[in-house]
Amino acid sequence: MINSSSKKNKKLLVLLKSLKNIYVLVFIAFIIWMTIFDTNSWMIHSELNKDIKTLNSKIKFYSTEIAKDRKEIKTLSSDDGIEKYAREHHKMKKDNEVIYLIEDQDSLNFLNNE
């Protein structure tokens, strides 16, 4: 028991002797300054990198949305595209036709459960 205590004391003395060295103290202060207090610190860089990742994911999302919208605009630029859109989304019909909506059994069960 006494032997292990003396080993710990020796290690502590070696550590304290190294901390008395001015170069070690300056190095430790420099590391603390650069990781926490500096305007270009590691913490700020990690936050900025996280922001960059989220912005890049938003760029990908909006790029795909723009591509979808351009495709939709291209289809709506013709009369056939407008007619198709009106029939599918707004259930519109011509004056001389009748539209029958056929629903699957699964969709009817889903509506009844709600």
ZIURZI-V292618 format. One record per pair of residues at least 24 apart in sequence whose ideal C-beta (glycine too) atoms are under 8 Angstrom apart, sorted by the first residue. I is the first residue (numbers start at 0). J is the second residue. If there is no record, write none. Layout:
BEGIN
i->[I:I]
j->[J:J]
END
This chain:
BEGIN
none
END
